Amino acid sequence: GARARGGVHHGTDLTFKGISALREIDKNGNYYLKNDVVLDDDMWVCRYNVNLCLNGKSIVGGTYKSTLGINYNKSLTITDCQETPGKITHKEGKSGSGIENYAGATLTLWNGEISGNTGSGVYNKEGTFNMYGGSITGNTTGAEGGGVLNTEGGTFNMYGGSITDNSATSSYGGGVQNSSGRFNMYGGTISGNKAYNFGGGVYNGSIFKMYGGTISGNTAQSGGGGVRNGRTFTMSGGTISDNTAKSGGGVSNDVNGTFNLTGGSITGNTITAASSYGAGVYNDGTFTMSDGSITG
């Protein structure tokens, strides 16, 4: 097998078994790809507790479904030991999410790229998604959540990595749509995403807690270049910066929203229409500021 060291695989030495097809994963264990894997018949569902190193190779979905799924009460950890990481993507002309995380399942991303999917990069449906590294980039959806759709009680813990250059071409949440789950952001970057309507970086319709990290350089055609909040958003650290929208360049807090700013900075954001409001924050709900800064 192959051995990977250091932070790539949780700081321990693990022995990985090389595989040429995902059907060779037939029990709990550590695996690495020896070649690109193209799925022609159906999505692959992880039915074991698996650590998978992409090894610079790609997994390519071939149907109008998600490329990968994770069964109830199972875990899939994805990493990559190569300088140029592999991808989880779709064939040209095929659509679906990159990864679908079901109820009770756990997805962990240390490295690798989830990109080029026509559908949310990650559809976290009642599961737990822990993101420490890697990237969710270049995914496009006509619905909600170009990079990530976190819904139906799903939990997304973001410690690092990047959610970049994703698009919701006719709806909300270019980078992240947190519709009915919990999103805890401790680090990492949500940047360069676009939404046709609201929430270029993040559209929050549930509970979002931002302890650190950066939401920057996102755009929304309507409101909330960085964040559109429709329920409860608590910001105690991190930065919302250099975002752009018609109104609420940094943050747009709607009539049903509660935004609590207890730390961090909202800075350098822009509105695009002279008749609009709130380059930093547009508030139509409840906005409470006890610390932090709104500048520039």
Secondary structure, 3 states (H helix, E strand, C coil): CEEECHHHHCCCCEEEEEECCHHHCCCCEEEEECCCEECCCCCEEECCCEEEECCCCCEEECCCCCCEEECCCCEEEEECCCCCCCEEEECCCCCCCCEEECCCCEEEECCCEEECCECCCEEEECCEEEECCCEEECCEECCCCCCEEEECCCEEEECCCEEECCEECCCCCCCEEECCCEEEECCCEEECCEECCCCCCEEECCEEEECCCEEECCEEEEECCCEEECCEEEEEEEEEECCEEEECCCEEECCCCEEEEEEEEEECCEECCCCCCCCCEEECCEEEECCCEEEC
